Amino acid sequence: MRPVPPDELPRPPEERCVQHPHRVSVARCENCGRTLCIACAVPVRNAVYGAECLPGILGDDVASQSATATQAVASPGAMAVTAAFAIAVLGTTLPWTRFQEGSGPFGAWGLSPRWSMLAAIASVCGLIASLLAWREMRPALIIAARISAIVVVVGTILAIARPPAFAPPWLGPWVTLAGGVAATALGYGVVRPTAPARSSEPGHARST
């Protein structure tokens, strides 16, 4: 009987991913044995696991913190804080007085120190802090954004109450004040910093 060449031998069927049957499996989960494609396979400590088994391997605290951080960054409230600071910055580019100093574009800015400059600088600082907080809700960034929002409100109110001589306030301060008030309310009402992750390595000794 003529031996069958290796190329003509029947090949075993390729294993498919449980979650994505149209994809070829590249590994099996070390915890449950499910077949995983390249998108589902997560390497952890020289082993491969599926997403459903990660909480039990890494610890519930790490998994819940990751979910909370993702939800906080993507929440409409966090987006609204950044939008409020953007409105405040936009207000600083408008005329802040009807006459004399501050009556042109970027009326909140100038060479001579004024309350409007305090509000303008705080608006920019708050916008930067809120954008950085999108990546990770660290307490320092949240506190910086909250303080900046308060300074925007205080600086704008003082600019309205004490404008330059013979130069009543105009459009700019009201726009910045609206953005500052919104950023303050949203910053304290909907944005929360995430807690630092705790170690979940095997054999990690807890202090007593």
HELIX and SHEET records of a PDB file:
HELIX    1   1 PRO A    6  GLU A    8  5                                   3    
HELIX    2   2 ALA A   51  CYS A   53  5                                   3    
HELIX    3   3 LEU A   54  LEU A   58  1                                   5    
HELIX    4   4 ASP A   60  ALA A   74  1                                  15    
HELIX    5   5 PRO A   76  THR A   92  1                                  17    
HELIX    6   6 TRP A  115  ALA A  133  1                                  19    
HELIX    7   7 PRO A  139  ALA A  161  1                                  23    
HELIX    8   8 LEU A  171  GLY A  189  1                                  19    
SHEET    1   A 2 ALA A  27  ARG A  28  0                                        
SHEET    2   A 2 THR A  35  LEU A  36 -1                                        
SHEET    1   B 2 VAL A  42  VAL A  44  0                                        
SHEET    2   B 2 ALA A  47  TYR A  49 -1                                        
END                                                                             
